[in-house]
């Protein structure tokens, strides 16, 4: 290979979050905190973020059998009991209205009823929505454009899927599906016309089902019939109103994901390593890509999956203690994930947040080297301290007919213990990208310099090669 003097070689240090080649690598630096540790608390969580990105969480107090609510006010967590009458507070679902006030649907175990609580800015107003038969488990709440609540839930007496909505004057209650034992693990979303869609479990056939109201009638369909599937559903609609569902595959003990492409349901397995996939929570980012939190039952960990446009990125969020049940996921405006969940070891409510991290830019700096043989030595002049999380470097080789990645071409690094090389990406005959991680945490001290040697084999490299360094990396917050 011959690279002429007009060839440009550039190294860009990029964000640690860009996990390009690994399907199970940490793409996010997670901050873990305990929100509430008073008594046995933290199951049946639901999480939403307000307009400022502050978290709000509804959850169950098992010791006192109460419904609780926590929110971060910008300085500290504020915790309160919402409903302490009867044994109440399981199967919570939380939304915020336009004023940022919380509303919660939940189950009253004493009277086996569906309950609803709304904060009006001063006090909580609570009411029973449906108490006919044994009803109210597996609730899911959404607000329409007028701020009126809609709730999907389970009728345990008749084994049916039920739906209630407030029309501005009174609650209207109806049965959606009565075919067999159906209606557990509901998840509700409203489309742009405020028509409801509900994902849920068909226990009779062990299938995933979805019901959609078209303005006149309910249309019910089976989404996935392969294996015993459909528990722990979580439903989201994209900007076009297309439904996306995460759920549990009991046969393979895996996490499944389905979406409607306009013609048919497309179904795939996201994660099947270990016993995983219960307690799913699905959110779509601004690009319509799915993000899912879920439970790893084998290791008793909290897991997180995100689709980057070409493949799923999988990672463990929290593995300390037995954690991860009752997870609820939210994304902020930048697409950063946040998760509320249950710590079963300590019986606490926990919260995981992405970051904070600080992006630092150094450079640009330039250096010129003369190469008289078959090697190109790229030596950054910047000192990299060990406090940095990691950096993803992109090495670009551009020239005419380079043929760079021949069998006798290779990359070597010093210090080698801090580098993990990824597979090369050949764009065309003239441009090659090679990605590698620099991970200072694997070292015992600061890195004075990083030397990258490109060996081209038996071919000649031109002299007077210009090197441009544009380092970008992330510091721990």
C-alpha positions, -999 to +999 in steps of 0.1 A: +000+000+000+012+035-008-003+065+009+006+098-008+015+130+009-020+143+005-034+114+026-051+125+058-051+105+090-074+116+118-080+104+152-112+114+170-117+105+206-154+099+209-179+092+236-179+061+258-216+058+251-211+048+215-210+011+219-206-001+183-196-036+183-205-053+216-240-065+223-235-066+260-213-038+271-220-009+295-232+020+273-243+041+302-227+052+335-254+046+360-259+064+393-278+042+418-296+056+448-321+045+474-352+067+475-372+051+504-359+026+529-385+032+556-403-002+563-407-027+535-413-005+504-407-002+467-426-028+448-452-020+421-433+011+410-442+034+382-419+063+371-425+095+351-403+126+345-417+161+347-410+189+324-378+197+342-366+161+341-373+155+378-385+120+386-418+111+402-425+075+414-456+057+427-451+025+447-464+002+474-456+002+511-459-035+520-454-030+558-483-005+562-502-017+531-503+018+517-499+037+485-468+059+485-455+086+462-420+101+459-406+130+438-374+148+435-378+186+439-344+195+425-326+193+458-339+162+477-365+134+475-399+141+490-418+111+501-455+109+512-483+084+518-512+089+493-537+064+506-536+045+539-573+034+540-576-004+537-548-026+522-541-005+492-515+005+467-505-024+446-504-024+407-497+014+406-497+034+374-486+071+374-490+100+350-486+137+354-512+162+341-504+194+322-498+212+355-473+185+366-497+172+392-496+134+398-525+110+392-523+073+401-545+042+395-540+013+419-556-017+435-574-019+468-569-054+482-594-050+511-624-045+488-608-059+456-615-027+438-599-003+413-589+030+429-578+064+415-560+093+432-554+128+418-534+156+434-550+190+427-521+211+439-531+211+475-546+177+485-550+142+472-585+134+460-592+096+460-621+075+447-632+040+438-637+035+401-649-001+400-658-024+428-681-049+411-666-084+414-629-088+422-614-061+400-585-037+399-553-056+395-528-049+366-538-013+362-525+010+335-533+047+333-533+074+306-547+109+303-565+121+271-562+156+256-587+170+280-569+156+310-595+129+317-582+095+330-584+062+311-575+029+329-572-007+318-573-034+344-582-070+352-615-085+363-604-115+384-639-128+390-648-132+353-612-134+340-618-105+316-600-074+304-618-042+316-615-006+307-627+026+325-626+062+315-639+095+329-661+113+304-660+147+323-691+138+344-688+102+355-668+070+351-677+048+322-668+011+327-668-016+300-655-051+293-631-053+264-624-090+260-642-120+275-627-148+253-612-172+278-591-161+307-577-128+296-567-094+309-537-097+331-505-076+326-523-048+308-506-017+294-526+012+280-518+040+255-540+065+237-535+074+201-537+109+186-576+107+186-575+096+222-586+061+213-573+035+236-550+006+228-543-022+253-517-050+254-524-079+277-520-116+284-543-144+272-538-170+300-560-196+282-539-198+251-507-184+267-505-156+240-499-119+237-530-099+227-537-064+218-570-045+217-577-012+199-607+009+199-615+024+164-640+050+176-669+026+174-658-009+183-630-028+200-607-047+176-589-076+193-560-095+178-534-120+189-499-106+185-476-135+193-486-172+195-451-188+195-443-204+228-460-194+261-458-156+258-474-123+268-469-117+305-454-084+318-465-064+287-455-028+282-470-008+253-459+024+236-471+041+204-447+059+181-453+092+163-472+075+136-494+057+161-477+023+155-478+000+186-447-014+201-448-040+229-422-056+252-432-088+270-420-120+286-415-154+268-422-180+295-411-209+273-376-196+267-374-173+297-366-145+274-374-109+267-395-104+236-404-073+215-431-068+189-441-039+167-467-035+139-451-025+106-483-014+089-491-048+075-482-074+101-467-078+136-429-082+136-416-102+166-381-108+179-362-120+210-342-093+226-324-112+253-326-149+262-294-154+282-303-166+316-338-164+329-347-128+318-376-107+306-401-103+335-411-068+347-406-052+313-410-014+308-408+000+273-403+036+261-396+049+226-370+077+221-373+107+198-363+086+169-389+060+177-363+034+188-373+011+217-357+011+251-366-016+277-358-022+313-364-057+326-355-083+353-327-109+352-341-137+374-310-158+372-287-132+387-314-111+403-302-080+385-318-050+368-312-051+330-316-025+302-318-030+264-317-002+238-320-005+200-294+017+182-309+014+148-291-018+138-288-040+168-298-043+205-274-031+231-278-050+264-264-042+298-268-048+335-278-016+354-276-028+390-263-062+403-258-054+440-283-074+461-314-089+446-327-061+425-347-053+394-383-064+400-411-039+394-389-018+371-403+013+354-384+031+327-384+068+315-363+088+290-355+125+293-356+149+264-320+138+255-330+101+255-311+093+287-327+065+306-340+065+342-354+035+361-373+030+393-372-005+408-374-028+439-345-039+460-358-072+474-328-078+496-334-046+516-370-041+507-363-006+494-373+016+466-343+023+443-336+046+414-310+045+386-302+075+365-279+080+336-249+102+343-242+128+352-212+131+330-192+161+318-180+163+282-146+178+279-129+189+247-091+192+244-075+204+212-073+205+184-036+198+185-015+189+155+018+171+151+038+161+120+058+130+117+082+117+091+077+080+082+105+063+064+093+027+066+063+005+069+049+020+102+029+051+111+034+062+147+005+083+161+015+098+194-010+121+211+007+150+229-022+152+255-019+137+290-049+114+297-056+111+334-070+079+349-102+095+361-117+093+326-144+066+321-132+055+287-129+068+252-138+054+218-111+063+192-117+063+155-087+059+132-093+069+097-070+060+069-078+076+036-060+074+003-061+062-033-064+024-036-051+019-001-059-018+003-051-012+040-066-042+056-046-069+039-037-100+059-003-086+068-017-053+082-022-049+119-025-024+147-005-024+179-009-002+209+012+011+239+002+007+266-016-024+253-033-032+287-056-002+282-068-009+247-096-031+233-096-031+195-128-036+176-134-049+141-124-027+112-150-010+090-141-007+053-161+021+038-147+017+003-114+010-014-100+043-003-113+048+033-110+025+063-122+032+098-108+013+128-124+017+162-108+009+196-114+017+232-089+034+255-098+024+291-077+042+316-095+025+345-075-006+337-043+012+345-026+020+378-019+056+370-021+084+345-013+078+308+015+102+296+009+092+260-008+066+239+011+053+209-008+037+180+014+019+154-001+010+121+019-017+103+011-020+066+031-050+059+056-049+030+043-018+013+057+017+015+042+046+035+049+081+024+069+106+044+058+138+060+024+125+072+003+151+090-016+140+121-046+159+135-058+151+170-093+161+181-097+145+215-132+143+230-140+122+261-162+119+292-153+126+328-170+109+357-195+132+373 
